[in-house]
Amino acid sequence: MIEWATAGETLHVMDTDNAELTVVGSDLSVVGSGREIPRPVDETITVTTDELRFPNAVVYAFALGSSARYELDPGGESLSLPPDEYVIDVDTEIKSYLRFSGRATIRKTDDFESIVVSFPEPIRVIVGLRSRHERPAGTITVPDSPADVATAISHLASSYKTTSPDRTYPTLRGHPPLIEFGDELEIPEGIRSEHRESGIEFVVPPNYESLYATASLAYYLQATVRTTNSDDIVGTRPRLRVPDQGVERELSPMPGLERDVERLLRKTFFLDCLARNVGPYGTQLAESSLLDVLELDAERLYDATPATRLATYLDVPYEAVEHRLPEWHLATYVAPEYENAETLPFLLDRMSLLYTPRTSELEGQELIERSLTDFYRGGNGSPGGAHSGQVASVDIVKPDLRDARVHGWLADGVPIDVFKSTATAYHNRLGYLERSSESTSICVVLNDPEMAGEHDDVAEIYRRRSNEVRMDVTVEEGLTRAELATVFESEYDFVHYIGHCETDGLRCTDGTLSASSLEQCSAQTFFLNACGSYYEGMELIEKGSVAGAVTFRKVLNDHAIKVGSTFAKLLVRGFSIERALRLARRRIMMGKDYAVVGDGTHSLTQSDSRLPTTITLEELESDRYLATFDCYSTRATGSYYVPHTTGSEYAYLCGNESSFTLDRSELLSLLKETESSVIYDGDIYWSGELWSRLV
C-alpha cells in the first residue's frame, strides 16, 4: 500500500513497511491519478512539472515505440533523451517510474546525492510507484498434516507478479500469504485464484523435515508440492518432476536433500538473473557473458514457460556455474516441527534456504574466557563495590552452519554466529507495518554515569543522522524501573540501553527491571549493551519487539563502547540489525559475546543508496589501492548494484564482490561521493569519515 501527500513542490511517499521517498518538483502540480503505465505499480499520480529530483539511484530509460534502452552513467555523465515516448525507471527504495512524451535530460547532482530529470518546458508526467515490501494477502489454515502443509506451500507463490525470469527481482515476488493453525485445510478463494500452475512438481516423503528442506526451491519455482503415498510405486525418495518436458529427477533422501535443493535453487535463480536482462528491466550485468559460454539463448529463455526454462537449466552442470554464483544471502535452521509451519511465509519472503538444525559442543578456545572483572561492564569491580549483581549465564552451542552470509535459528539452543529468532518476532514485524510515522524515533538510555563515553558517542551519531533524514532522538539518564518500563512500552522505533544487566533484569536507580514484568513492549528494535542481556532481549521479543542486539555474558567496557558506537552508525544508515552488529563486533576480540535476537534481517531505516555497501580497502604499492565492493541485502535478493568508481562499466549481482585498482585521487573521490562502510587497516569507518582522514 502506498500513501502520498504534497507539500508545496514536494511529493512525500511512504509505504506500509516504513520505506519513504521524497521527490521535489519545479512548479509541481498534481493534476490527477489512475493513469496507465506499462509497469507493475501500486499507485499512479499525474503531475505537471519541468523538473523532478529524486534521491541518488540507478536510472534506466526505455523508449516505448522501439527497443531503445538507456542507462544513466554512474560516473556522473548526464543522459540526454531524444524526442520519444518513454518510461524512466528510477530504482529508489520505493520503486518509481515516469511516463512522458518528449525530450528529457537525466543527470546526477555534483555531490551525487540526487538524480534530476528535467524537461525543456513543463509537461504532463505520469509517476508510477510500487512498494518493495508488501503485506501478506490472506491466510492459509493448516492442520498437523504434512500433506496439507505441502498444499499450503504450493500456494505461497500466489503472491508472485510474474512467472518470467523477472521474478528474480524482489519487487515482483510479493509477500506470501500467512499460515495459521486449525483443524482443517482452508485456502481462501482469492489465494487459489492467484495460484498459477507452473508445470513443475515436487513429490516428497510425508515428513516436515523433507517438506521444509524443499520449501525454498518449490516456492521460487512456483511448483506444486505433494507428499508420497502408497500409490507412488516408484519409491518414496524425493522427486522433481516436469511432466510436459519428460523430466523426472530423483533427489537424495535427507540429509543429502538439503544439498540438492541448495544447488538447484542457486543455479536456477542465478541463470534466471542472467536471462532477465533481455527483458524490459535489463541492465549491463557483468555476469551475463556466461550465457554465451554455456550456449544458452537468453531471449528464448526469457519467453519460455517456467517448466521449459527449468528443463534447460537442469542440463547445465552445477560445476559450470559454481564459480560465478553469488554467495547466498540467508540460511535459516528450522526445527522440522508442525509448530514452525507458520514461519515459512516470512522465511520464503526473504528467500532463505532452510536446513535442519544441528549443533555440537563449543571447544574451549572458541569462546575465550576472561577474568578482567574490574573492567567488565556490570562486574563486581565497580568503584566502591556498588554493583555486585550476578550476570545471567548462557549455555552456548556451536551450530553446523552451511554456506550463507547470514544465519537464523528457529530451534532450541543458543548458538553462536546466528540470530536467534521466534515466530513471534516475524508476526511482530507485521504489526509495525500498521504504525504510521513521519520520522524514526530513537531513545538513548544511560543508566550508569561510568558509561557516558558510549552515551555521548551514540547520541551524537543519531543526532547527526537526524540532519539528513527524518529522525527524532530522545536522551534519558538515570531512569527508575517505572521510567524505563515507560520507555519500552512507548512507541519508539529503537531503544539503545547503556547500563548493567543482572539475573533479575536491567539495572535502574531503584532496583532492576525485568522485561517479563512489562505489559507489552512497543519498541520496535533495541540494543541492550549490557552484560548478559540475552534473556532480557528474548523476553522483549516475546513482549512485542521485532529484533535487538544483546550480549551473552560479561563484556569489557571499552569493547562495549566500540561496538555500540559502530552499531549505531551502521543501523541508522540502513544496515539490517544482524549485518550492523556483525560488522561492529569485528572491532573487538570478543565479538562472539554479542548476538542478535528476533528477526535479524530487519532494518530500522533505509540506506541512502537503497542497498547498504561495504568497501574493503587494501593499500598497494605506488600509492594505489585495491577497493573491493560488497553489496547484499537479506531483503532484496536478486537485486544488483553499480560500483561508483572510475572504470566501472557494469552492474553486479548482489552477493558477488567487484574489485577495482584506484590511485589516490580516485580513492578520495570514491570516499567523498559514496555513502558506505569501509574496512581499512583493520578497522571500520564511514566513507566520509575516512575521506577526511586521508585527504
QUIFEN-V993881 format. One record per backbone hydrogen bond with DSSP energy under -1.0 kcal/mol. CO is the residue of the C=O (numbers start at 0). NH is the residue of the N-H. E is the energy in kcal/mol with one decimal. If there is no record, write none. Layout:
BEGIN
CO|NH|E + CO|NH|E
END
This chain:
BEGIN
2|13|-2.7 + 4|11|-3.2 + 6|9|-1.4 + 8|24|-3.3 + 9|6|-2.5 + 10|22|-2.7 + 11|4|-2.1 + 12|20|-2.6 + 13|2|-3.1 + 14|17|-1.4 + 18|14|-2.1 + 20|12|-2.8 + 22|10|-3.5 + 23|52|-2.6 + 25|49|-1.1 + 28|47|-2.3 + 31|45|-2.9 + 36|38|-2.5 + 42|128|-2.9 + 43|33|-1.0 + 44|126|-3.6 + 45|30|-2.9 + 45|31|-1.2 + 46|124|-3.2 + 47|28|-1.6 + 48|122|-2.4 + 49|118|-2.5 + 50|25|-2.0 + 51|116|-3.1 + 52|23|-2.0 + 53|114|-2.8 + 57|90|-2.7 + 58|71|-2.3 + 59|88|-2.9 + 60|69|-2.9 + 61|86|-2.1 + 62|65|-1.0 + 67|62|-2.3 + 69|60|-2.5 + 72|75|-1.6 + 78|105|-3.1 + 80|103|-1.4 + 83|101|-3.0 + 84|63|-2.7 + 85|99|-1.6 + 86|61|-2.6 + 87|97|-2.0 + 88|59|-2.1 + 89|91|-2.1 + 89|95|-1.9 + 94|129|-2.3 + 95|89|-2.8 + 96|127|-3.0 + 97|87|-2.8 + 98|125|-2.6 + 99|85|-2.7 + 103|80|-3.3 + 104|117|-2.8 + 105|78|-3.2 + 106|115|-3.1 + 108|111|-2.2 + 112|55|-1.7 + 113|108|-2.1 + 114|53|-3.1 + 115|106|-2.1 + 116|51|-2.6 + 117|104|-2.4 + 122|48|-1.8 + 124|46|-2.9 + 125|98|-2.4 + 126|44|-2.5 + 127|96|-2.5 + 128|41|-3.0 + 128|42|-1.8 + 129|94|-1.5 + 137|177|-2.3 + 139|179|-2.7 + 140|185|-2.2 + 141|181|-1.8 + 142|144|-2.2 + 144|148|-2.5 + 145|149|-2.3 + 146|150|-1.5 + 147|151|-2.1 + 148|152|-2.6 + 149|153|-1.8 + 151|154|-1.1 + 152|155|-1.2 + 154|157|-1.5 + 156|159|-2.0 + 163|166|-2.1 + 164|167|-1.9 + 165|168|-2.1 + 168|171|-1.9 + 169|172|-1.2 + 171|160|-2.9 + 177|139|-3.2 + 179|141|-2.6 + 185|140|-2.5 + 187|191|-2.2 + 188|192|-2.8 + 199|223|-2.5 + 200|240|-2.9 + 201|225|-2.2 + 202|238|-2.6 + 203|227|-2.3 + 204|206|-2.4 + 206|210|-1.9 + 207|211|-2.8 + 208|212|-1.6 + 209|213|-1.6 + 213|217|-2.6 + 214|218|-2.7 + 215|219|-2.1 + 216|220|-2.5 + 217|222|-2.5 + 223|201|-2.9 + 225|203|-2.1 + 228|231|-1.9 + 230|232|-1.9 + 231|234|-1.6 + 237|250|-3.1 + 238|202|-2.5 + 239|248|-3.2 + 240|200|-2.8 + 241|244|-1.4 + 241|246|-2.0 + 242|245|-1.5 + 246|241|-3.0 + 248|239|-2.8 + 254|257|-1.4 + 255|259|-2.0 + 256|260|-2.6 + 257|261|-2.4 + 258|262|-2.3 + 259|263|-2.4 + 260|264|-2.8 + 261|265|-2.4 + 262|266|-2.3 + 263|267|-2.5 + 264|268|-2.8 + 265|269|-2.0 + 266|270|-2.5 + 267|271|-2.2 + 268|272|-1.9 + 269|273|-1.5 + 270|274|-2.5 + 271|275|-2.2 + 273|276|-1.2 + 274|277|-1.4 + 275|278|-1.9 + 278|281|-1.5 + 282|284|-1.7 + 283|650|-2.9 + 284|287|-1.4 + 286|289|-1.8 + 287|290|-1.8 + 288|292|-1.4 + 289|293|-2.2 + 290|295|-2.7 + 296|300|-2.4 + 297|301|-2.7 + 298|302|-1.7 + 304|308|-2.6 + 305|309|-2.4 + 306|310|-2.3 + 307|311|-1.9 + 308|312|-2.6 + 309|313|-2.5 + 312|315|-1.8 + 316|319|-1.4 + 317|320|-1.4 + 317|321|-1.6 + 320|323|-2.1 + 327|404|-2.0 + 328|405|-1.6 + 329|352|-2.1 + 330|407|-2.6 + 331|354|-2.4 + 332|409|-3.1 + 334|336|-2.7 + 336|339|-1.6 + 337|340|-2.2 + 339|342|-1.5 + 340|343|-1.3 + 342|346|-2.1 + 343|347|-2.9 + 344|348|-1.7 + 346|351|-2.3 + 347|350|-1.5 + 352|331|-2.9 + 354|333|-2.2 + 357|399|-3.0 + 359|397|-3.0 + 362|365|-1.8 + 370|372|-2.2 + 371|374|-1.8 + 372|375|-1.1 + 374|556|-2.2 + 375|378|-1.6 + 381|384|-2.6 + 382|385|-1.2 + 389|502|-2.3 + 396|415|-1.5 + 397|359|-2.4 + 398|400|-1.2 + 405|330|-2.2 + 406|418|-2.6 + 407|332|-2.5 + 408|420|-2.3 + 409|334|-2.3 + 413|396|-1.9 + 418|408|-2.2 + 419|597|-2.8 + 421|425|-1.1 + 422|426|-2.0 + 423|427|-2.7 + 424|428|-1.7 + 425|429|-1.3 + 426|430|-1.6 + 427|431|-1.6 + 430|433|-1.1 + 439|471|-2.7 + 440|492|-1.7 + 440|493|-1.5 + 441|473|-2.9 + 442|495|-2.8 + 443|475|-3.2 + 444|497|-2.9 + 445|477|-2.6 + 447|450|-2.0 + 448|451|-1.4 + 450|454|-1.6 + 451|455|-2.9 + 452|456|-2.0 + 453|457|-2.9 + 454|458|-2.1 + 455|459|-1.8 + 456|460|-2.1 + 457|461|-2.5 + 458|462|-2.2 + 459|463|-2.6 + 460|464|-2.0 + 461|465|-1.6 + 463|466|-1.3 + 464|467|-1.8 + 464|468|-2.0 + 469|439|-2.3 + 471|441|-3.1 + 473|443|-2.9 + 475|445|-2.7 + 478|508|-1.9 + 479|483|-2.7 + 480|484|-2.3 + 481|485|-1.9 + 482|486|-1.6 + 483|487|-2.0 + 484|488|-2.0 + 487|521|-2.1 + 487|522|-1.0 + 489|491|-1.9 + 491|523|-2.4 + 492|524|-1.1 + 493|442|-2.5 + 494|526|-2.3 + 495|444|-2.8 + 496|528|-2.0 + 497|446|-3.0 + 499|506|-2.3 + 501|504|-1.4 + 504|501|-3.1 + 505|512|-3.0 + 507|510|-1.2 + 510|507|-4.0 + 512|505|-2.8 + 513|516|-2.1 + 514|517|-1.5 + 523|545|-3.1 + 523|546|-1.1 + 524|494|-1.6 + 525|548|-1.9 + 526|496|-2.4 + 526|528|-1.2 + 527|529|-2.2 + 532|536|-2.4 + 533|537|-2.4 + 534|538|-1.9 + 535|539|-1.9 + 536|540|-1.7 + 537|541|-1.9 + 538|542|-1.6 + 539|544|-2.4 + 540|543|-1.2 + 542|520|-2.6 + 545|598|-2.4 + 546|525|-1.0 + 547|596|-2.7 + 548|527|-2.6 + 549|594|-2.3 + 550|533|-1.5 + 552|531|-2.0 + 554|376|-3.3 + 555|559|-2.4 + 556|560|-1.9 + 557|561|-1.9 + 558|562|-2.7 + 559|563|-2.8 + 560|564|-2.4 + 561|565|-1.9 + 562|566|-2.7 + 563|567|-2.1 + 564|568|-1.8 + 565|569|-2.1 + 566|570|-2.8 + 567|571|-1.9 + 569|572|-1.1 + 569|574|-1.9 + 570|573|-1.5 + 575|579|-2.9 + 576|580|-2.2 + 577|581|-2.4 + 578|582|-2.2 + 579|583|-2.3 + 580|584|-2.6 + 582|585|-1.0 + 583|586|-1.5 + 584|587|-1.2 + 589|592|-1.8 + 590|593|-1.8 + 592|551|-2.9 + 594|549|-2.9 + 595|419|-2.0 + 596|547|-2.2 + 597|599|-1.3 + 598|601|-1.9 + 599|577|-2.2 + 601|576|-2.5 + 606|609|-1.4 + 608|610|-2.3 + 612|676|-1.9 + 613|629|-2.2 + 614|678|-2.8 + 615|627|-2.4 + 617|625|-3.0 + 623|619|-3.3 + 624|661|-3.0 + 625|617|-2.0 + 626|659|-2.2 + 627|615|-2.5 + 628|657|-1.5 + 629|613|-2.4 + 630|654|-1.7 + 635|638|-1.8 + 638|653|-2.5 + 640|651|-2.7 + 642|644|-1.5 + 644|647|-1.8 + 650|285|-3.2 + 651|640|-2.5 + 652|655|-2.3 + 654|326|-1.4 + 657|628|-3.3 + 659|626|-3.2 + 661|624|-2.9 + 662|666|-2.4 + 663|667|-2.5 + 664|668|-2.0 + 665|669|-2.2 + 666|670|-2.6 + 667|671|-2.1 + 668|672|-2.0 + 669|673|-1.2 + 675|686|-2.6 + 676|614|-2.8 + 677|684|-2.8 + 678|616|-2.7 + 679|682|-1.6 + 682|679|-2.5 + 684|677|-3.0 + 685|689|-2.3 + 686|690|-2.4 + 687|691|-1.8 + 689|693|-1.9 + 690|694|-2.0
END
